[in-house]
Structures are given as C-alpha cells and as structure tokens.
Amino acid sequence: MALARALDTLGEKGEPRGCPACYNPVFLVASETAMPQGDENNDAAGAVLDARGLLCPEPVMLLHNRIRDLAPGDELEVLATDPSTERDIPRFCQFLGHSLVQHERDGELYRYRIRKKG
C-alpha cells in the first residue's frame, strides 16, 4: 500500500508556504517508491534515516516525522547528500530542543546523530 501524504501548501493568509530555511515551496506528495532505500533501517546504534538524494525541504520533513516515533533519549542517525542540511538540521534541533550529538561530512555525505529531547 502506497504511503501518500499531501502537505498543506498555503499559510494562514493563503500565501504559498515554503521551507523556513530556504523558502523553497513545499509541494510534496510522497510515496513508498519515492522514499530512498533503507529509510526504515535500524541497527545496533539506533534508528537510521536515509535521506540521500533528497533535496530541501524533504530531509527535514522526513526527520520531523521519524523523530516523533522515537522515545525520549533515543538517537537517530541521518544520512544526507543535500548541503542545505548543514544549516537545516542544526536549526531543527535547536528549535525543537533535540541534541545534535554528532555532525560530520565525508565528501558529499553528511552524517548526523540526533538525540530526541526528553
């Protein structure tokens, strides 16, 4: 069964709403086939969100959905290739009170470890 979710694209006054970091419009309908491979992986170190190949605002939107499913204190590893995640993910953590435990870059791969507040 395909996961389909259309996001509200209009703000309170009817203006298009965009990514708060880069102002790209948010017109996204996601399906299981559009999700990157390995999106729902879990390993000994914790949950992994594979957002490689996705562009702003998708990595942060997926992060927001995934972190809701974690228990307070659990950690999530995020893999991304979009350079804007260097700006967006730390802001996401700061705004929502989560801890950015680790952030590293290896070529075009950005790796983050986030601990859910609580």
Secondary structure as the mmCIF struct_conf table of DSSP 4:
data_model
#
loop_
_struct_conf.conf_type_id
_struct_conf.id
_struct_conf.beg_label_comp_id
_struct_conf.beg_label_asym_id
_struct_conf.beg_label_seq_id
_struct_conf.end_label_comp_id
_struct_conf.end_label_asym_id
_struct_conf.end_label_seq_id
STRN STRN1 ARG A 5 ALA A 6
HELX_LH_PP_P HELX_LH_PP_P1 LEU A 7 ASP A 8
STRN STRN2 LEU A 10 LEU A 10
TURN_TY1_P TURN_TY1_P1 GLU A 12 LYS A 13
BEND BEND1 GLY A 14 GLY A 14
HELX_LH_PP_P HELX_LH_PP_P2 GLU A 15 GLU A 15
STRN STRN3 PRO A 16 PRO A 16
HELX_LH_PP_P HELX_LH_PP_P3 ARG A 17 ARG A 17
STRN STRN4 GLY A 18 GLY A 18
TURN_TY1_P TURN_TY1_P2 PRO A 20 CYS A 22
STRN STRN5 PRO A 25 PRO A 25
STRN STRN6 VAL A 29 ALA A 30
HELX_RH_3T_P HELX_RH_3T_P1 GLU A 32 ALA A 34
BEND BEND2 MET A 35 MET A 35
HELX_LH_PP_P HELX_LH_PP_P4 PRO A 36 PRO A 36
TURN_TY1_P TURN_TY1_P3 GLN A 37 GLU A 40
STRN STRN7 ASN A 42 ASP A 43
TURN_TY1_P TURN_TY1_P4 ALA A 44 ALA A 45
STRN STRN8 GLY A 46 ALA A 51
TURN_TY1_P TURN_TY1_P5 ARG A 52 GLY A 53
TURN_TY1_P TURN_TY1_P6 CYS A 56 PRO A 57
HELX_RH_AL_P HELX_RH_AL_P1 GLU A 58 ARG A 68
TURN_TY1_P TURN_TY1_P7 ASP A 69 ASP A 69
BEND BEND3 LEU A 70 LEU A 70
HELX_LH_PP_P HELX_LH_PP_P5 ALA A 71 ALA A 71
TURN_TY1_P TURN_TY1_P8 PRO A 72 GLY A 73
STRN STRN9 GLU A 75 ALA A 80
TURN_TY1_P TURN_TY1_P9 PRO A 83 SER A 84
HELX_RH_AL_P HELX_RH_AL_P2 THR A 85 LEU A 96
TURN_TY1_P TURN_TY1_P10 GLY A 97 GLY A 97
STRN STRN10 SER A 99 ASP A 106
TURN_TY1_P TURN_TY1_P11 GLY A 107 GLU A 108
STRN STRN11 LEU A 109 ARG A 115
#
